Amino acid sequence: MNSTVRLILSAVISFIFYFVWSYWANSMATEDQALVLRSAFVQGTLSATITILFTFILEKSVSKFGESYLSLIFVVPIICTVHSKTSQNIAIFKTFKNALDNSAKYLSNNAIPGSLLAPLLPIAIQSSIAISVNWINHTPNLWLTVAPSILMTAIYGYVYTYTLLSKPKQPVLQE
């Protein structure tokens, strides 16, 4: 199955599943059928659209960060700058310098794979959009409506990242 068909099929499945889920979740919160149907349609359409957008962003993110590593030493900001040469400031500076040096030694061998970080941006974008759109729509049971979508998106993101980074096994040559 090519990637376009797989993407469209994923979007259709996402629409159907989240339409039904939202209808069920919101029918428990209100008797207003028009609001329940509107909320179900909004959540289904949003989920299908986000499936397409999420997959696109995830593929870009994985291609940029997927096979790289991030050492936390580059995340640690320089906290202490000595403005005056008092003995207390020098002691504080030496303590911070020692802590940063020890962290650099430890973290040089313990880097975080980019594949763990790559899905975070698309997950954050999807979560923000899902919550905002459903909040604007006045979805009666907001958290029950969006929580499964966010959870499944996170799982999908990490599984999809793994499949993008998996190398196909070479066939064994028979002689």
Residue pairs with C-beta under 8 A, 6 or more apart in sequence:
1 9
7 51
7 52
7 55
10 51
10 55
11 48
11 49
11 51
11 52
12 48
14 44
14 47
14 48
14 50
14 51
15 44
15 45
15 47
15 48
16 44
17 47
18 43
18 44
18 46
18 47
18 48
18 148
18 149
19 40
19 41
19 43
19 44
20 40
21 43
21 145
21 148
22 39
22 40
22 42
22 43
22 44
22 139
22 145
23 36
23 37
23 39
23 40
25 141
25 144
25 145
26 35
26 36
26 39
26 40
26 139
26 140
26 141
26 145
27 36
28 141
29 140
29 141
30 36
30 140
35 138
35 140
36 140
38 137
39 134
39 137
39 139
39 140
39 145
42 133
42 134
42 137
42 139
43 134
43 139
43 145
43 146
43 149
46 129
46 130
46 133
46 134
47 130
47 149
50 126
50 129
50 130
50 149
50 153
53 125
53 126
54 122
54 125
54 126
54 153
54 156
54 157
55 160
57 121
57 122
57 125
58 118
58 119
58 122
58 157
58 160
58 161
58 164
59 164
61 118
61 119
61 121
61 122
62 115
62 118
62 161
62 164
62 165
64 114
64 118
65 114
65 115
65 117
65 118
66 114
66 115
66 118
66 161
66 164
66 165
67 114
67 115
67 165
68 114
69 111
69 112
69 113
69 114
70 111
70 112
70 114
70 117
71 107
71 108
71 111
71 112
72 103
72 107
72 110
72 111
72 112
73 100
73 103
73 104
73 107
73 108
76 100
76 103
79 96
80 92
80 93
80 96
80 97
82 89
82 90
82 92
82 93
83 89
115 161
115 162
115 165
118 161
119 154
119 157
119 158
119 160
119 161
122 153
122 157
123 150
123 153
123 154
123 157
126 149
126 150
126 153
127 146
127 150
127 153
130 146
130 149
130 150
131 142
131 146
134 142
134 145
134 146
135 142
139 145
139 146
